[in-house]
Amino acid sequence: MPSVPLWAGDPVVVVGSGPVGQTAALLLARWGVPVLLLDARAQRETVGSRAICQQRDVLDVWSAIGAGAIAADGLTWTTARTFYGEQELSAWSFIDRGRSPLPPFVNISQAHTERVLDECIAAHPLIEQRWAHEVIGLAQDAAGVEVRGVTADGGLTLRASYVVLAAGGRAEALRTGLGVRFDGHSFDDLFLICDIRARLPELDGERRFYFDPPWNLDRQVLIHPCPDSVFRIDWQVPPDFDLDTEERNGALDERIRRIVGARDYDVVWRSVYRFSSRCVDRMRVGRVLLAGDCAHLVAPFGARGLNSGVPDAENAAWKLAFVLHGWAPQTLLDSYHDERHLAAAENLAVTGATMAFLVPADAAQWQARRELLAAAVHDPAARAQIDSGRFAEPFWYVDSPLTTPDPTRPFPGRPAKGDMPAVVPGVLLPDAPVQVTGRPETTRIRELLRDGLTLLTTEGVDRIEVAAAAARATAAPVQMFGLDRLDVDGVLAAAMDARPNEVWLIRPDGHVAAVLTDPNPVTVTAAVQRALGAGLSGL
Ligand SMILES: Cc1cc2nc3c(=O)[nH]c(=O)nc-3n(C[C@H](O)[C@H](O)[C@H](O)COP(=O)(O)OP(=O)(O)OC[C@H]3O[C@@H](n4cnc5c(N)ncnc54)[C@H](O)[C@@H]3O)c2cc1C
């Protein structure tokens, strides 16, 4: 990244060193913003593996902050198979509109992900990580936030310019202190999750979802391969399930043996969860931005928890950095709520529909589900109604106040499962290799975009006029590339459906802010200023 100025005022305090807080800290530091990263726990827990499925665009964020090892260490899988009993109903793979070298998904334990991020944090001079610092209160004034906490040595008060609150789902006291509601509900059924180490070559390389297998009648089982011959097995179990009893009476061993047979296995980690669907009513309260599980909880079918917490962190980080560096008005931060709250609503809608199918509300719905599953074996129409989860995908900011719509490119709506939306204003630009003088041959467009605002021009554009208009519109770093020079094999232009005489304005997080089909100083200035929050009312 080209050198960025150093923010010399009070640091941003990130509360919670879970993966979302870690990511926010690293992204802010990348923008030259010093960070104090506080966590209530005494130290990192090295066991446990909640999030295992990490999506391509999240891997891309991590690779930008030096944590490319997460993608490299993870186990790549490309196919999702769904069964009823032992009969296969469907199999599908992910579509890439661009040409990303990153896999669509890897499986890797959350503990491993956090370890890699910790190593990056330890190596970053702008981040100070403090364990055993529990934050108990946040008081704001016009210039900053007073962060009150407790440590083993007593109370502590710190001054922050802004706070990213990534304190997880249980941070009720902090949410309440901010006057934020966290409405939603929890599901009745429990889920037993075991990570086991075993040699099961028949289950390598794909995710399998079994509805009502003979070995867990009337409920489902999900199996994910992970690195080092570990398999995540997730059984839906009744509300009165008791893990201790199962362990004592040998039922857990029997349960696992129904999958592994007589082969040896070790239980690496096991836990029982009741999942919740909840969301805050505000993701920004003045100088405090709520992110990750602290702002929204979803059932994990579809892997939309951490995979949406990381985009929260990215959205918060570039906007905070732009405001702190004086590149954008404070109103840019309003759009954090606008964009990420809609993203959370989409995730809740998608996972809510999945959970309604996985955990029917009453006996009649259970019966309807059985009938639909039985019909799905032969009937494609019934098969299309089976919901075993829709995998995480980047949200489309088509209705964001930062996005300039293009009437010739309307958003066609949520794409088919596994596909990516057409590249219209608001959508994340697909990744592709690009050629830039002075950069390595392996450079990808997404790597370029993270350095500021980017203008991609097609043939026929008066580039000097466009560059001058952008420079007049903002003090933020703006770079401009001719698409034909950058995208020598045309993959990107094809994915974008780019046409002559267009200027594409791309945000630092890779989302398309505008496609200007009539580029001139007025339209360029308006789109740049809009992308930076000018004209928003302010909270
Ligand atoms: C069984 C299961 C499977 C999952 N699978 C997936 C998956 O495959 N893919 C996926 O994307 N997501 C998955 N998730 C969701 C994922 O685990 C979470 O979304 C993710 O952990 C959220 O990270 P976070 O940093 O927001 O919160 P957390 O990981 O909860 O971290 C919050 C941190 O804040 C600290 N903290 C709390 N209160 C305070 C305080 N007052 N002061 C200071 N520090 C504080 C805590 O100690 C903690 O370290 C799964 C979840 C579960 C339960």
The ligand as a MOL file (V3000), in Angstrom:
LIG
                    3D

  0  0  0     0  0            999 V3000
M  V30 BEGIN CTAB
M  V30 COUNTS 53 58 0 0 0
M  V30 BEGIN ATOM
M  V30 1 C -21.3540 -23.4250 16.2920 0
M  V30 2 C -21.0540 -22.2120 15.5110 0
M  V30 3 C -20.5990 -22.3320 14.2080 0
M  V30 4 C -20.3110 -21.2060 13.4670 0
M  V30 5 N -19.8730 -21.3490 12.1910 0
M  V30 6 C -19.5980 -20.2630 11.4590 0
M  V30 7 C -19.0660 -20.3980 10.1560 0
M  V30 8 O -18.8240 -21.5080 9.6700 0
M  V30 9 N -18.7850 -19.2620 9.4520 0
M  V30 10 C -19.0170 -18.0270 9.9820 0
M  V30 11 O -18.7830 -17.0320 9.2910 0
M  V30 12 N -19.4910 -17.8720 11.2410 0
M  V30 13 C -19.7730 -18.9480 11.9910 0
M  V30 14 N -20.1910 -18.8060 13.2710 0
M  V30 15 C -20.3280 -17.4540 13.8430 0
M  V30 16 C -18.9860 -16.9140 14.3590 0
M  V30 17 O -18.4230 -17.8010 15.2950 0
M  V30 18 C -19.2030 -15.5600 14.9870 0
M  V30 19 O -19.9350 -14.7740 14.0730 0
M  V30 20 C -17.8860 -14.8630 15.3230 0
M  V30 21 O -17.2180 -15.4720 16.3940 0
M  V30 22 C -18.1660 -13.4210 15.7280 0
M  V30 23 O -16.9570 -12.8110 16.0360 0
M  V30 24 P -16.9550 -11.5140 16.9430 0
M  V30 25 O -15.5410 -11.0580 16.9480 0
M  V30 26 O -18.0270 -10.5890 16.5170 0
M  V30 27 O -17.4070 -11.9990 18.3960 0
M  V30 28 P -16.7240 -13.0140 19.3970 0
M  V30 29 O -15.9710 -14.0530 18.6850 0
M  V30 30 O -17.8050 -13.4400 20.3300 0
M  V30 31 O -15.6700 -12.1170 20.1850 0
M  V30 32 C -16.0920 -11.1400 21.1050 0
M  V30 33 C -14.9040 -10.7880 21.9950 0
M  V30 34 O -15.2800 -9.6980 22.8310 0
M  V30 35 C -14.7720 -9.9110 24.1360 0
M  V30 36 N -15.6060 -9.1320 25.0580 0
M  V30 37 C -16.9010 -9.3420 25.3860 0
M  V30 38 N -17.3260 -8.4050 26.2500 0
M  V30 39 C -16.2750 -7.5830 26.4520 0
M  V30 40 C -16.0880 -6.4110 27.2460 0
M  V30 41 N -17.0800 -5.9070 27.9810 0
M  V30 42 N -14.8810 -5.8140 27.2640 0
M  V30 43 C -13.8670 -6.3050 26.5000 0
M  V30 44 N -13.9850 -7.4180 25.7320 0
M  V30 45 C -15.1790 -8.0320 25.7050 0
M  V30 46 C -14.9010 -11.4000 24.3230 0
M  V30 47 O -14.0200 -11.8510 25.3510 0
M  V30 48 C -14.5180 -11.9180 22.9340 0
M  V30 49 O -13.1270 -12.1340 22.8320 0
M  V30 50 C -20.4940 -19.9270 14.0340 0
M  V30 51 C -20.9450 -19.7980 15.3560 0
M  V30 52 C -21.2290 -20.9230 16.0760 0
M  V30 53 C -21.7090 -20.7690 17.4910 0
M  V30 END ATOM
M  V30 BEGIN BOND
M  V30 1 1 1 2
M  V30 2 1 2 3
M  V30 3 2 2 52
M  V30 4 2 3 4
M  V30 5 1 4 5
M  V30 6 1 4 50
M  V30 7 2 5 6
M  V30 8 1 6 7
M  V30 9 1 6 13
M  V30 10 2 7 8
M  V30 11 1 7 9
M  V30 12 1 9 10
M  V30 13 2 10 11
M  V30 14 1 10 12
M  V30 15 2 12 13
M  V30 16 1 13 14
M  V30 17 1 14 15
M  V30 18 1 14 50
M  V30 19 1 15 16
M  V30 20 1 16 17
M  V30 21 1 16 18
M  V30 22 1 18 19
M  V30 23 1 18 20
M  V30 24 1 20 21
M  V30 25 1 20 22
M  V30 26 1 22 23
M  V30 27 1 23 24
M  V30 28 2 24 25
M  V30 29 1 24 26
M  V30 30 1 24 27
M  V30 31 1 27 28
M  V30 32 2 28 29
M  V30 33 1 28 30
M  V30 34 1 28 31
M  V30 35 1 31 32
M  V30 36 1 32 33
M  V30 37 1 33 34
M  V30 38 1 33 48
M  V30 39 1 34 35
M  V30 40 1 35 36
M  V30 41 1 35 46
M  V30 42 1 36 37
M  V30 43 1 36 45
M  V30 44 2 37 38
M  V30 45 1 38 39
M  V30 46 1 39 40
M  V30 47 2 39 45
M  V30 48 1 40 41
M  V30 49 2 40 42
M  V30 50 1 42 43
M  V30 51 2 43 44
M  V30 52 1 44 45
M  V30 53 1 46 47
M  V30 54 1 46 48
M  V30 55 1 48 49
M  V30 56 2 50 51
M  V30 57 1 51 52
M  V30 58 1 52 53
M  V30 END BOND
M  V30 END CTAB
M  END
